[in-house]
Each structure stands twice: as C-alpha cells, then as structure tokens.
Amino acid sequence: PVAQTEKRRNHTVVVLDGSGSMEPLAQEVIGLVNKQIRAARKAELPTRLSILTFSDELGEPLAWDVPASEVEDLTRDDYRVGGMTAMLDAVGAVIDRLKLLPDTDDPNTSFLVLVVSDGRENASNKETWDSLAEKIQSCKATGRWTFAYAGANQDLSVITNKLHIDKGNITSWMACPTGMSHLSGQTISGTNRYYTSTARGVSASSSFYEIGPATD
C-alpha cells in the first residue's frame, strides 16, 4: 500500500558464476557488481545487499545482508574463479539462507535475486530443476520476490520453462569482455528501474530486462 511506502525496503542478492570459464571476464564482472553496489547505495528505499559466487558449490558470501552503504566496492582479489557450474545448488542454497532472515516474512521487504552465469548447469547434486522451481515459485507467490537471470552459452528457454522465471527477467549475453560490459549496462538499467518501482510501492517485477535501452 502507498501509505506504507516509507516503511518499505529492498534486499538485493547478486549470485555470480565463479566457474573457471569466467576468468577472462573477471574485470568486467567486478565492474558489474560495483555498479550494483553503487545503485543500491543511491536507492530511494533502504537497501541491503548480499553478494555470492558459485562454481562446484556456493562460496562464502562476499557480503551478506549488509546495508548498501557499508558494502565496499569489489576488487580483483575478491573474485576468485575455478571449477564447474552448480547453478541449481547455488540458487537453492541462497534462497534457503534468505528465508532464515528475520525480514523474509515482512510484507514491506522486496527481494531481488540476480543470477549471472556464462554456461549451462553441469554440476549440481542437491537441487533438481523441479526442486529449485518449487522454491522459486514459493518465493514469487508472496508477490515480493523478483528473480532475474543473465545467461551466456545456454538455451535460456530452459530457464523460463523449467524454473518459471519471467521471460522479461531473462537476458542473454556474449561471453566475452565486450558482451559482459554490455550486460553490465543493461543490468544496471534494470536495477535502477526496479529501485524506482519499489520506491513507488511496487513489490516485484516481471520486466527487469524488458524495458528501455541498455545504458551505462
């Protein structure tokens, strides 16, 4: 409700592929994350950030449930890569951790989970497509969770059809430094639109990547 807008807040989660193939893109990945950090600092609503990487398994968070104003820009030392792509396990584990937070059931908190991966799932052993889809749908049913997925070198119709992530929240990118830089601009445009919407009382988005040109 508009009357409660002043109580609203965001929680943005960036889930980054840290498998070995991301090594040539590391600098551009860091640039994408730092744009997310800066956008969260400027958001009209109070915004908390979580940043995680995954390969064969989910790594220790680079930030977890921290006010954006307290999150420092990432450096090359923060982003370590290697291993394969256990995307299903990683996103499932992130959802499980988020659901333990005290504000998960707060109707005034909106969650944005942004996943970036340069390859298809090939290493998960805990989650299946069906089990992760169930977790995602349970979150989306609250009307307060937005899942966005940026993928390269994979059939993104699988993400739409199997995980039921809104088509407007999915984008493809070329797995090269230029492609990652373009994705970075596209993603920050979506993020800024999202923050503007939540400040106006909208709780979730089904068009994160759909509206407007990619800009830096």
C-alpha angles and dihedrals in degrees: 000000000000090000090064097047093107089062095050124109140177132232113196121192122192113198110191130194106238097178120134095263090066092068096097089051098048098111092048091047090054089050091053092050094046090053088054091051093050093046090051090051090054097044115124092230124059105270130197122199137212121183123187138167129207140191120147086349140002113284128219109285118264084209130001126194093331127152107257091236089064098049114099123213114271122249130203089264091062095058111068119174137196141113133043137308117275094166098154093052092046097051091043091052091048091053091048091052093046091052089060092060117105094236096051092099094039108116089212095061120088121196126211115190111189118189122192120187135162097202146030125276110276111149114042118127103167106047128046126200088258096048093048091046088055092052092048093048091049089055094044091050089070089064090230104087127085120189118195125182129194113188139177130191094017144091103262092193084076089061091050097042101038102033097029093226108163113266090230089059095056128081137171126223138185113256097235132093092263091049092050091049090052090048089051091058093044091049096049089051089054092045094051091049089049093052091048090051096048090049087057092053101266110139103197143009133225093180104053094139098022107079129068134356125299109262136170 
